[in-house]
Amino acid sequence: MGSTHLPFEDVRRLLQLFRALEDTGPGTALRGARLIEVLCELVGATSGFIGLISDLAGGASGKVHDLAEAGFSSSGERAAVVEGLARQGCGADPAMRALLRRPIAPQAASRRELVDEAAWLASPYVAEIRRAAGVHDALYGISPGPDPQSAYGLWLYRQRSEPPFGAVERALLALFQQEAAAIYRSSLGARAGGAPSRLSPRESTTLERLAEGLSEKQIAAELGLSHHTVHDYVKSLYRHFGVSSRGALLACTLRARAAPRGEA
């Protein structure tokens, strides 16, 4: 495959986006979402998400744990893509399955590089998930995960009305993948199962307001934030405490408050 020369403006934009990520404080609830927003801006994608792919040993299809997403226009679109892959495993996506056959190293590829049109259209994944979400073309990336049997998987999408990703977008994403290992670790390490981080001030405030019985909309109004931003804080709290509902989150909080001092 021949080399792709990146226009100067694209390289400068890439450097500016790296700087924007570095300026996002570590440990904040929105760092992962900001990472996806930056990547979408970089390659002109409308939506995307990063998942931790685990259980890769022995040819397993790989479980997908949602870490961060951005740009989905509706809960139905997000459910079709993110929850669909979390339910079926990344092996359901023939393009990601092909990418994971390569050595787990920072890299990027377009769907057309990974699987031909006939095999793609014949895949149940396309019929059951992709068409339901309305997404069309995709760029894929992988990077080594926190242990040898895992990887960070990256999916970036464009809608059917938009042109396919080109060589320049793929090259920009590949360059990002090669240079962004530290950003992946700082943005996603704790959420991927590393050492738990402390809650940020905004996360702590959100948790306190939830415990007082406020809704996400009420919290957003009180803090002067968007509902979407508060929802991201709540999702971050779910990940931090390893729960999937507001009731379980508040139960964890009550147990922590009731525990004697010094108890682990």
SERO-620922 format. One record per residue (C-alpha): residue number from 1; residue in three letters; x, y, z. Coordinates in Angstrom, 3 decimals, padded with zeros to 6 digits. Layout:
<sites>
{n:NUM | res:ALA | east:X | north:Y | up:Z}
...
</sites>
This chain:
<sites>
{n:1 | res:MET | east:000.000 | north:000.000 | up:000.000}
{n:2 | res:GLY | east:001.471 | north:003.356 | up:-001.024}
{n:3 | res:SER | east:002.118 | north:006.178 | up:001.396}
{n:4 | res:THR | east:-000.452 | north:008.905 | up:001.923}
{n:5 | res:HIS | east:000.745 | north:012.499 | up:002.152}
{n:6 | res:LEU | east:-001.226 | north:014.463 | up:004.717}
{n:7 | res:PRO | east:-002.001 | north:018.091 | up:003.890}
{n:8 | res:PHE | east:-000.303 | north:020.586 | up:006.180}
{n:9 | res:GLU | east:-003.653 | north:021.837 | up:007.516}
{n:10 | res:ASP | east:-004.648 | north:018.300 | up:008.533}
{n:11 | res:VAL | east:-001.373 | north:017.778 | up:010.395}
{n:12 | res:ARG | east:-001.787 | north:021.110 | up:012.174}
{n:13 | res:ARG | east:-005.359 | north:020.180 | up:013.082}
{n:14 | res:LEU | east:-004.102 | north:016.881 | up:014.493}
{n:15 | res:LEU | east:-001.580 | north:018.688 | up:016.694}
{n:16 | res:GLN | east:-004.258 | north:021.104 | up:017.902}
{n:17 | res:LEU | east:-006.526 | north:018.211 | up:018.815}
{n:18 | res:PHE | east:-003.736 | north:016.489 | up:020.756}
{n:19 | res:ARG | east:-003.282 | north:019.721 | up:022.693}
{n:20 | res:ALA | east:-007.003 | north:019.924 | up:023.403}
{n:21 | res:LEU | east:-006.937 | north:016.417 | up:024.851}
{n:22 | res:GLU | east:-003.902 | north:017.139 | up:026.983}
{n:23 | res:ASP | east:-005.679 | north:020.188 | up:028.415}
{n:24 | res:THR | east:-008.622 | north:018.051 | up:029.557}
{n:25 | res:GLY | east:-008.039 | north:017.342 | up:033.231}
{n:26 | res:PRO | east:-007.278 | north:013.692 | up:034.064}
{n:27 | res:GLY | east:-009.947 | north:011.843 | up:035.982}
{n:28 | res:THR | east:-012.869 | north:013.952 | up:034.767}
{n:29 | res:ALA | east:-016.049 | north:012.204 | up:033.704}
{n:30 | res:LEU | east:-015.953 | north:013.740 | up:030.240}
{n:31 | res:ARG | east:-012.370 | north:012.873 | up:029.277}
{n:32 | res:GLY | east:-013.365 | north:009.716 | up:027.410}
{n:33 | res:ALA | east:-016.270 | north:011.439 | up:025.658}
{n:34 | res:ARG | east:-013.968 | north:014.319 | up:024.714}
{n:35 | res:LEU | east:-011.559 | north:011.808 | up:023.214}
{n:36 | res:ILE | east:-014.311 | north:010.488 | up:020.930}
{n:37 | res:GLU | east:-015.449 | north:014.004 | up:020.024}
{n:38 | res:VAL | east:-011.895 | north:014.913 | up:019.045}
{n:39 | res:LEU | east:-011.499 | north:011.804 | up:016.916}
{n:40 | res:CYS | east:-014.828 | north:012.442 | up:015.173}
{n:41 | res:GLU | east:-013.729 | north:016.016 | up:014.451}
{n:42 | res:LEU | east:-010.375 | north:014.787 | up:013.194}
{n:43 | res:VAL | east:-011.741 | north:012.411 | up:010.543}
{n:44 | res:GLY | east:-015.168 | north:013.919 | up:009.887}
{n:45 | res:ALA | east:-017.149 | north:011.150 | up:011.583}
{n:46 | res:THR | east:-020.651 | north:011.755 | up:012.916}
{n:47 | res:SER | east:-020.439 | north:009.325 | up:015.840}
{n:48 | res:GLY | east:-018.201 | north:006.767 | up:017.447}
{n:49 | res:PHE | east:-017.252 | north:004.853 | up:020.530}
{n:50 | res:ILE | east:-014.374 | north:003.128 | up:022.263}
{n:51 | res:GLY | east:-014.814 | north:-000.212 | up:023.961}
{n:52 | res:LEU | east:-012.564 | north:-002.469 | up:025.959}
{n:53 | res:ILE | east:-012.448 | north:-005.819 | up:024.159}
{n:54 | res:SER | east:-011.724 | north:-008.610 | up:026.622}
{n:55 | res:ASP | east:-011.433 | north:-012.424 | up:026.494}
{n:56 | res:LEU | east:-009.426 | north:-012.466 | up:023.283}
{n:57 | res:ALA | east:-007.521 | north:-015.648 | up:024.156}
{n:58 | res:GLY | east:-008.095 | north:-018.796 | up:022.135}
{n:59 | res:GLY | east:-009.869 | north:-017.105 | up:019.238}
{n:60 | res:ALA | east:-012.779 | north:-015.891 | up:021.361}
{n:61 | res:SER | east:-015.031 | north:-013.309 | up:019.737}
{n:62 | res:GLY | east:-014.255 | north:-010.738 | up:022.421}
{n:63 | res:LYS | east:-016.627 | north:-009.094 | up:024.865}
{n:64 | res:VAL | east:-017.152 | north:-005.366 | up:024.349}
{n:65 | res:HIS | east:-017.391 | north:-003.087 | up:027.383}
{n:66 | res:ASP | east:-018.503 | north:000.432 | up:026.475}
{n:67 | res:LEU | east:-016.005 | north:003.013 | up:027.740}
{n:68 | res:ALA | east:-016.950 | north:006.219 | up:025.937}
{n:69 | res:GLU | east:-019.116 | north:007.340 | up:023.049}
{n:70 | res:ALA | east:-020.255 | north:010.554 | up:021.395}
{n:71 | res:GLY | east:-022.294 | north:011.835 | up:018.484}
{n:72 | res:PHE | east:-025.189 | north:009.374 | up:018.398}
{n:73 | res:SER | east:-028.280 | north:011.334 | up:017.453}
{n:74 | res:SER | east:-030.764 | north:009.198 | up:019.379}
{n:75 | res:SER | east:-030.908 | north:006.568 | up:022.070}
{n:76 | res:GLY | east:-032.113 | north:004.106 | up:019.426}
{n:77 | res:GLU | east:-029.066 | north:004.717 | up:017.244}
{n:78 | res:ARG | east:-026.747 | north:004.312 | up:020.211}
{n:79 | res:ALA | east:-028.562 | north:001.168 | up:021.361}
{n:80 | res:ALA | east:-028.291 | north:-000.401 | up:017.920}
{n:81 | res:VAL | east:-024.538 | north:000.143 | up:017.697}
{n:82 | res:VAL | east:-023.043 | north:000.217 | up:021.205}
{n:83 | res:GLU | east:-025.464 | north:-002.075 | up:023.010}
{n:84 | res:GLY | east:-025.708 | north:-004.354 | up:019.988}
{n:85 | res:LEU | east:-021.962 | north:-004.989 | up:020.006}
{n:86 | res:ALA | east:-021.893 | north:-005.282 | up:023.800}
{n:87 | res:ARG | east:-024.590 | north:-007.938 | up:023.547}
{n:88 | res:GLN | east:-023.154 | north:-009.923 | up:020.621}
{n:89 | res:GLY | east:-019.414 | north:-009.355 | up:021.095}
{n:90 | res:CYS | east:-017.057 | north:-007.633 | up:018.671}
{n:91 | res:GLY | east:-016.739 | north:-010.860 | up:016.673}
{n:92 | res:ALA | east:-020.215 | north:-010.132 | up:015.294}
{n:93 | res:ASP | east:-018.709 | north:-007.247 | up:013.311}
{n:94 | res:PRO | east:-016.815 | north:-008.904 | up:010.437}
{n:95 | res:ALA | east:-014.549 | north:-005.886 | up:009.942}
{n:96 | res:MET | east:-013.434 | north:-005.729 | up:013.584}
{n:97 | res:ARG | east:-013.063 | north:-009.514 | up:013.582}
{n:98 | res:ALA | east:-010.674 | north:-009.218 | up:010.641}
{n:99 | res:LEU | east:-008.720 | north:-006.426 | up:012.337}
{n:100 | res:LEU | east:-008.284 | north:-008.495 | up:015.492}
{n:101 | res:ARG | east:-006.664 | north:-011.273 | up:013.459}
{n:102 | res:ARG | east:-003.721 | north:-008.909 | up:013.059}
{n:103 | res:PRO | east:-001.183 | north:-008.373 | up:015.852}
{n:104 | res:ILE | east:-002.624 | north:-006.186 | up:018.608}
{n:105 | res:ALA | east:-000.732 | north:-002.965 | up:017.962}
{n:106 | res:PRO | east:-001.845 | north:000.644 | up:017.406}
{n:107 | res:GLN | east:-003.373 | north:000.680 | up:013.936}
{n:108 | res:ALA | east:-006.364 | north:001.825 | up:011.917}
{n:109 | res:ALA | east:-008.206 | north:000.522 | up:008.866}
{n:110 | res:SER | east:-011.326 | north:001.262 | up:006.862}
{n:111 | res:ARG | east:-014.137 | north:-001.247 | up:006.563}
{n:112 | res:ARG | east:-013.334 | north:-001.750 | up:002.867}
{n:113 | res:GLU | east:-009.778 | north:-002.769 | up:003.717}
{n:114 | res:LEU | east:-010.991 | north:-005.383 | up:006.172}
{n:115 | res:VAL | east:-013.936 | north:-007.102 | up:004.487}
{n:116 | res:ASP | east:-015.271 | north:-007.077 | up:000.920}
{n:117 | res:GLU | east:-018.691 | north:-005.733 | up:000.004}
{n:118 | res:ALA | east:-020.350 | north:-009.118 | up:-000.575}
{n:119 | res:ALA | east:-019.259 | north:-010.551 | up:002.769}
{n:120 | res:TRP | east:-020.187 | north:-007.319 | up:004.510}
{n:121 | res:LEU | east:-023.719 | north:-007.185 | up:003.128}
{n:122 | res:ALA | east:-024.247 | north:-010.882 | up:003.857}
{n:123 | res:SER | east:-023.342 | north:-010.420 | up:007.515}
{n:124 | res:PRO | east:-026.170 | north:-010.626 | up:010.095}
{n:125 | res:TYR | east:-024.376 | north:-007.780 | up:011.890}
{n:126 | res:VAL | east:-025.143 | north:-005.394 | up:009.033}
{n:127 | res:ALA | east:-028.774 | north:-006.463 | up:008.806}
{n:128 | res:GLU | east:-029.467 | north:-006.524 | up:012.551}
{n:129 | res:ILE | east:-027.327 | north:-003.692 | up:013.913}
{n:130 | res:ARG | east:-025.833 | north:-001.347 | up:011.353}
{n:131 | res:ARG | east:-028.959 | north:-000.799 | up:009.252}
{n:132 | res:ALA | east:-031.041 | north:-000.240 | up:012.381}
{n:133 | res:ALA | east:-028.648 | north:002.508 | up:013.419}
{n:134 | res:GLY | east:-028.577 | north:004.203 | up:010.013}
{n:135 | res:VAL | east:-024.777 | north:004.255 | up:009.953}
{n:136 | res:HIS | east:-022.973 | north:003.398 | up:006.764}
{n:137 | res:ASP | east:-019.193 | north:003.694 | up:006.475}
{n:138 | res:ALA | east:-016.743 | north:003.117 | up:009.313}
{n:139 | res:LEU | east:-013.143 | north:003.443 | up:010.387}
{n:140 | res:TYR | east:-011.748 | north:000.964 | up:012.887}
{n:141 | res:GLY | east:-008.830 | north:001.077 | up:015.268}
{n:142 | res:ILE | east:-007.218 | north:-001.164 | up:017.862}
{n:143 | res:SER | east:-004.634 | north:-000.516 | up:020.558}
{n:144 | res:PRO | east:-003.219 | north:-002.814 | up:023.251}
{n:145 | res:GLY | east:-005.434 | north:-003.051 | up:026.323}
{n:146 | res:PRO | east:-004.511 | north:-003.158 | up:030.003}
{n:147 | res:ASP | east:-003.605 | north:-006.862 | up:029.814}
{n:148 | res:PRO | east:-002.395 | north:-009.249 | up:027.063}
{n:149 | res:GLN | east:-005.870 | north:-010.694 | up:026.444}
{n:150 | res:SER | east:-007.550 | north:-007.350 | up:025.821}
{n:151 | res:ALA | east:-007.520 | north:-004.426 | up:023.420}
{n:152 | res:TYR | east:-009.100 | north:-001.021 | up:023.029}
{n:153 | res:GLY | east:-011.431 | north:-001.138 | up:020.031}
{n:154 | res:LEU | east:-012.411 | north:002.028 | up:018.210}
{n:155 | res:TRP | east:-015.407 | north:002.476 | up:015.893}
{n:156 | res:LEU | east:-015.999 | north:005.764 | up:013.998}
{n:157 | res:TYR | east:-019.070 | north:006.130 | up:011.773}
{n:158 | res:ARG | east:-020.557 | north:008.173 | up:008.962}
{n:159 | res:GLN | east:-024.209 | north:008.222 | up:007.960}
{n:160 | res:ARG | east:-025.511 | north:006.801 | up:004.672}
{n:161 | res:SER | east:-025.893 | north:010.285 | up:003.165}
{n:162 | res:GLU | east:-022.168 | north:011.009 | up:003.545}
{n:163 | res:PRO | east:-019.236 | north:009.919 | up:001.346}
{n:164 | res:PRO | east:-017.040 | north:007.021 | up:002.507}
{n:165 | res:PHE | east:-013.901 | north:007.672 | up:004.538}
{n:166 | res:GLY | east:-010.847 | north:008.252 | up:002.351}
{n:167 | res:ALA | east:-007.138 | north:007.540 | up:002.594}
{n:168 | res:VAL | east:-006.390 | north:010.830 | up:004.359}
{n:169 | res:GLU | east:-008.892 | north:010.153 | up:007.160}
{n:170 | res:ARG | east:-007.507 | north:006.668 | up:007.609}
{n:171 | res:ALA | east:-003.929 | north:008.005 | up:007.733}
{n:172 | res:LEU | east:-004.902 | north:010.648 | up:010.308}
{n:173 | res:LEU | east:-006.509 | north:008.020 | up:012.508}
{n:174 | res:ALA | east:-003.504 | north:005.704 | up:012.128}
{n:175 | res:LEU | east:-001.180 | north:008.531 | up:013.177}
{n:176 | res:PHE | east:-003.387 | north:009.296 | up:016.159}
{n:177 | res:GLN | east:-003.387 | north:005.610 | up:017.165}
{n:178 | res:GLN | east:000.409 | north:005.456 | up:017.010}
{n:179 | res:GLU | east:000.968 | north:008.577 | up:019.075}
{n:180 | res:ALA | east:-001.915 | north:008.513 | up:021.549}
{n:181 | res:ALA | east:-001.029 | north:005.580 | up:023.843}
{n:182 | res:ALA | east:-000.625 | north:007.862 | up:026.858}
{n:183 | res:ILE | east:-003.975 | north:009.539 | up:026.138}
{n:184 | res:TYR | east:-005.720 | north:006.173 | up:025.959}
{n:185 | res:ARG | east:-004.192 | north:005.130 | up:029.271}
{n:186 | res:SER | east:-005.020 | north:008.348 | up:031.104}
{n:187 | res:SER | east:-008.513 | north:008.636 | up:029.593}
{n:188 | res:LEU | east:-009.636 | north:005.048 | up:029.898}
{n:189 | res:GLY | east:-007.307 | north:003.113 | up:032.208}
{n:190 | res:ALA | east:-009.405 | north:003.255 | up:035.375}
{n:191 | res:ARG | east:-012.623 | north:002.559 | up:033.500}
{n:192 | res:ALA | east:-010.999 | north:-000.451 | up:031.846}
{n:193 | res:GLY | east:-010.375 | north:-002.130 | up:035.165}
{n:194 | res:GLY | east:-007.180 | north:-000.514 | up:036.401}
{n:195 | res:ALA | east:-006.741 | north:001.025 | up:039.803}
{n:196 | res:PRO | east:-009.871 | north:002.984 | up:040.709}
{n:197 | res:SER | east:-009.494 | north:006.730 | up:040.536}
{n:198 | res:ARG | east:-011.007 | north:009.272 | up:042.899}
{n:199 | res:LEU | east:-014.192 | north:010.985 | up:041.893}
{n:200 | res:SER | east:-013.813 | north:014.393 | up:040.334}
{n:201 | res:PRO | east:-015.548 | north:017.343 | up:042.057}
{n:202 | res:ARG | east:-018.322 | north:017.305 | up:039.432}
{n:203 | res:GLU | east:-018.819 | north:013.548 | up:039.850}
{n:204 | res:SER | east:-018.976 | north:013.940 | up:043.650}
{n:205 | res:THR | east:-021.528 | north:016.754 | up:043.350}
{n:206 | res:THR | east:-023.615 | north:014.730 | up:040.894}
{n:207 | res:LEU | east:-023.564 | north:011.745 | up:043.248}
{n:208 | res:GLU | east:-024.649 | north:013.920 | up:046.187}
{n:209 | res:ARG | east:-027.552 | north:015.358 | up:044.198}
{n:210 | res:LEU | east:-028.642 | north:011.892 | up:043.065}
{n:211 | res:ALA | east:-028.613 | north:010.765 | up:046.696}
{n:212 | res:GLU | east:-030.873 | north:013.737 | up:047.519}
{n:213 | res:GLY | east:-033.396 | north:012.452 | up:044.976}
{n:214 | res:LEU | east:-032.803 | north:014.949 | up:042.168}
{n:215 | res:SER | east:-033.264 | north:013.880 | up:038.557}
{n:216 | res:GLU | east:-030.530 | north:014.339 | up:035.943}
{n:217 | res:LYS | east:-032.506 | north:017.231 | up:034.457}
{n:218 | res:GLN | east:-032.774 | north:018.928 | up:037.861}
{n:219 | res:ILE | east:-029.057 | north:018.438 | up:038.510}
{n:220 | res:ALA | east:-028.239 | north:019.935 | up:035.108}
{n:221 | res:ALA | east:-030.353 | north:023.006 | up:035.872}
{n:222 | res:GLU | east:-028.779 | north:023.463 | up:039.305}
{n:223 | res:LEU | east:-025.201 | north:023.132 | up:038.024}
{n:224 | res:GLY | east:-025.759 | north:025.105 | up:034.806}
{n:225 | res:LEU | east:-024.844 | north:022.117 | up:032.632}
{n:226 | res:SER | east:-026.556 | north:020.348 | up:029.765}
{n:227 | res:HIS | east:-028.601 | north:017.229 | up:030.467}
{n:228 | res:HIS | east:-026.215 | north:015.305 | up:028.188}
{n:229 | res:THR | east:-023.212 | north:016.391 | up:030.277}
{n:230 | res:VAL | east:-024.842 | north:015.317 | up:033.537}
{n:231 | res:HIS | east:-025.807 | north:011.998 | up:031.946}
{n:232 | res:ASP | east:-022.133 | north:011.472 | up:031.103}
{n:233 | res:TYR | east:-021.238 | north:012.094 | up:034.758}
{n:234 | res:VAL | east:-023.841 | north:009.547 | up:035.832}
{n:235 | res:LYS | east:-022.473 | north:006.945 | up:033.405}
{n:236 | res:SER | east:-018.994 | north:007.601 | up:034.749}
{n:237 | res:LEU | east:-020.289 | north:006.993 | up:038.285}
{n:238 | res:TYR | east:-021.836 | north:003.707 | up:037.164}
{n:239 | res:ARG | east:-018.485 | north:002.622 | up:035.760}
{n:240 | res:HIS | east:-016.583 | north:003.776 | up:038.835}
{n:241 | res:PHE | east:-018.778 | north:001.737 | up:041.206}
{n:242 | res:GLY | east:-019.326 | north:-001.171 | up:038.795}
{n:243 | res:VAL | east:-023.132 | north:-000.850 | up:038.715}
{n:244 | res:SER | east:-025.755 | north:-000.448 | up:036.000}
{n:245 | res:SER | east:-028.657 | north:001.319 | up:037.716}
{n:246 | res:ARG | east:-029.327 | north:004.345 | up:039.887}
{n:247 | res:GLY | east:-030.637 | north:002.171 | up:042.712}
{n:248 | res:ALA | east:-027.459 | north:000.082 | up:042.803}
{n:249 | res:LEU | east:-025.352 | north:003.234 | up:042.672}
{n:250 | res:LEU | east:-027.130 | north:004.737 | up:045.679}
{n:251 | res:ALA | east:-026.891 | north:001.423 | up:047.541}
{n:252 | res:CYS | east:-023.110 | north:001.490 | up:047.060}
{n:253 | res:THR | east:-023.053 | north:005.031 | up:048.413}
{n:254 | res:LEU | east:-025.071 | north:004.104 | up:051.478}
{n:255 | res:ARG | east:-022.835 | north:001.106 | up:052.194}
{n:256 | res:ALA | east:-019.735 | north:003.280 | up:051.879}
{n:257 | res:ARG | east:-021.151 | north:005.839 | up:054.320}
{n:258 | res:ALA | east:-022.166 | north:003.117 | up:056.779}
{n:259 | res:ALA | east:-018.787 | north:001.319 | up:056.685}
{n:260 | res:PRO | east:-016.542 | north:001.846 | up:059.755}
{n:261 | res:ARG | east:-013.568 | north:004.139 | up:059.221}
{n:262 | res:GLY | east:-010.578 | north:002.295 | up:057.797}
{n:263 | res:GLU | east:-012.660 | north:-000.501 | up:056.303}
{n:264 | res:ALA | east:-011.571 | north:-001.346 | up:052.756}
</sites>
